[in-house]
Amino acid sequence: MYEVEIKVPADLERVRNRLDELGATSTDAVVQADTYYDAPHRSFPETDEALRIRSERPERGDEVTRLTYKGPLVDDESKTREEIETAVGDGETVDAILTKLGFDAAATVRKDRERFAFEGYTITLDSVDGVGEYVEVETEVEDESGLESAREGAYEVLERIGLEPSDQLRTSYLGLLLESRSDD
Amino acid sequence: MYEVEIKVPADLERVRNRLDELGATSTDAVVQADTYYDAPHRSFPETDEALRIRSERPERGDEVTRLTYKGPLVDDESKTREEIETAVGDGETVDAILTKLGFDAAATVRKDRERFAFEGYTITLDSVDGVGEYVEVETEVEDESGLESAREGAYEVLERIGLEPSDQLRTSYLGLLLESRSDD
């Protein structure tokens, strides 16, 4: 399974109106708080790994918290990473355990996230605290041969919602948050 | 809160019969599998810490898995440790995350555990794979002044169920398992 994901800065109010005109389906809206940890025995930026606690609060229903390990890129082409994730009972307790083990919270990325379904793509509208507003267009394809046409389809979707594929950003929200802090 | 806990080797069948005669209340029975981890950046035996995944299967109902950090003894007198624990969705996934982070499973202690309530004490009958049969008598007291009489009460309970307080063992099941292996 390969994932195509394109992220661009956007004015979410305009994108929301455009999605409404196009008849895209609103699927869900959540508030996510992602805390990323530094390891005591390795430099995750150097090893290209990440350890994250994500708390997700849906519009309706209970908050869900997950612990996630992300491994380095498996290969450059597909941008595929190993991702290991499990639900945990309580984020603060997992944070306390990680802290006792010598892992330090590096930063927390908070965002309001709305998802829409449109012509086989997931369109995600993210309002990221201290970072800005972004839209992600993504889809999955079975094998590598489908990547190119999926990417072109994503560009087309971006254009139809009034966004510019060439504005594409490859930096993670964590990276953008840390950059904005170092600018201060 | 202080905990008094006394553990002695025992013939569980005899203890079970004796508890029945005394009218002790059977509270629950579970199967526990505790996996303990070594850290990549510290020696837990030296720092007197522990990191554990416990999967507990009750007689009825679903298996529950918890991640637990145990800190070093707060002081020698009370045998009190900091313990931080949270439920996790899936033990195998947490094991995979810990392994990726460089924590290695050191050993797994499996036991059948039956609990009884008797005169303010919890009596636990443990049949530990590869280690043997043990009984633990424990209770909690509000403050240090109550420790001595709680300990004497625990000795009395042990004698009433046909066990010898002087057989008391201070080694953990993990320690006993690792000792039995080094004897091989």
Interface residues (C-beta under 8 A of the other chain):
Chain A: A39 P40 H41 R42 E49 L51 R66 L67 T68 Y69 G71 E82 I84 E85 T86 A87 V88 G89 D90 T93 V94 A96 I97 K100 L101 G102
Chain B: A39 P40 H41 R42 E49 L51 L67 T68 Y69 G71 E82 I84 E85 T86 A87 V88 G89 D90 T93 V94 A96 I97 K100 L101 G102
